[in-house]
């Protein structure tokens, strides 16, 4: 579909990009789970007690950021899908208008 500005937008391209963003969201969610699993307690730390608090804080920050990134990637994927649906709807309306003109 061509836009008034002359750009060509294909719905398939938008759908493909949405899939890519969704895959990245899934990867970030997996990373979040992996980082959360790396946290350890004082018993597990053994002689490295001094780093437990810092390690826990870093793990929490990284897991939090990965979660935020996953949510943002999912939001972008949704926006791309809604944009593609909008283009399809507009194209459908334009096609219907042309059919009415042909009658």
C-alpha positions as CSV (number, residue, x, y, z in Angstrom):
1,X,0.0,0.0,0.0
2,X,1.3,3.5,-0.9
3,X,0.9,6.2,1.6
4,X,0.2,9.9,0.8
5,X,3.9,10.6,1.5
6,X,4.9,8.1,-1.2
7,X,6.2,5.3,1.1
8,X,5.3,1.8,0.3
9,X,4.1,-0.2,3.2
10,X,3.6,-4.0,3.0
11,X,1.6,-5.7,5.7
12,X,3.8,-8.7,5.4
13,X,6.9,-6.6,6.3
14,X,5.1,-5.3,9.4
15,X,4.0,-8.8,10.4
16,X,7.6,-10.0,10.0
17,X,9.0,-7.2,12.1
18,X,6.3,-7.9,14.7
19,X,7.5,-11.5,14.9
20,X,11.1,-10.4,15.3
21,X,10.2,-8.1,18.2
22,X,8.1,-10.9,19.8
23,X,11.1,-13.3,19.5
24,X,13.3,-10.7,21.2
25,X,10.7,-10.4,23.9
26,X,10.7,-14.1,24.4
27,X,14.6,-14.1,24.5
28,X,14.6,-11.4,27.2
29,X,12.0,-13.2,29.3
30,X,14.2,-16.3,29.1
31,X,17.2,-14.2,30.1
32,X,15.2,-12.8,33.0
33,X,14.5,-16.3,34.2
34,X,18.1,-17.4,33.8
35,X,19.4,-14.4,35.8
36,X,16.9,-15.0,38.5
37,X,18.0,-18.6,38.8
38,X,21.6,-17.4,39.3
39,X,20.9,-15.7,42.6
40,X,22.3,-17.5,45.7
41,X,21.8,-17.2,49.4
42,X,24.4,-16.9,52.2
43,X,24.7,-20.6,52.7
44,X,25.4,-21.2,49.0
45,X,27.9,-18.3,49.1
46,X,30.1,-20.0,51.6
47,X,33.3,-18.1,52.1
48,X,32.2,-15.4,49.7
49,X,29.7,-13.8,52.1
50,X,30.9,-10.3,51.3
51,X,29.6,-10.4,47.8
52,X,26.2,-11.8,48.5
53,X,24.4,-8.5,48.9
54,X,26.0,-7.0,45.8
55,X,25.4,-10.1,43.8
56,X,21.7,-10.1,44.8
57,X,21.3,-6.5,43.9
58,X,22.9,-6.9,40.5
59,X,20.9,-10.0,39.8
60,X,17.7,-8.2,40.7
61,X,18.6,-5.1,38.5
62,X,19.5,-7.3,35.5
63,X,16.3,-9.4,35.9
64,X,14.2,-6.2,36.2
65,X,15.7,-4.6,33.2
66,X,15.3,-7.8,31.1
67,X,11.6,-7.8,32.2
68,X,11.2,-4.2,31.2
69,X,12.9,-4.9,27.8
70,X,10.6,-7.9,27.2
71,X,7.5,-5.9,28.0
72,X,8.7,-3.1,25.7
73,X,9.5,-5.5,22.8
74,X,6.1,-7.0,23.2
75,X,4.5,-3.6,23.1
76,X,6.3,-2.7,19.9
77,X,5.2,-6.0,18.3
78,X,1.6,-5.2,19.2
79,X,1.9,-1.7,17.7
80,X,3.3,-3.2,14.5
81,X,0.4,-5.7,14.3
82,X,-2.1,-3.0,14.9
83,X,-0.5,-0.8,12.3
84,X,-0.6,-3.7,9.8
85,X,-4.3,-4.3,10.7
86,X,-5.0,-0.6,10.1
87,X,-3.3,-0.7,6.7
88,X,-5.4,-3.8,5.8
89,X,-8.5,-2.0,6.9
90,X,-7.7,1.1,5.0
91,X,-6.9,-0.9,1.9
92,X,-10.1,-2.8,2.2
93,X,-12.1,0.4,2.5
94,X,-10.3,1.8,-0.6
95,X,-11.0,-1.3,-2.5
96,X,-14.7,-1.2,-1.6
97,X,-14.9,2.5,-2.7
98,X,-13.4,1.6,-6.1
99,X,-15.9,-1.2,-6.5
100,X,-18.7,1.2,-5.8
101,X,-17.3,3.6,-8.4
102,X,-17.1,0.8,-11.0
103,X,-20.9,0.1,-10.7
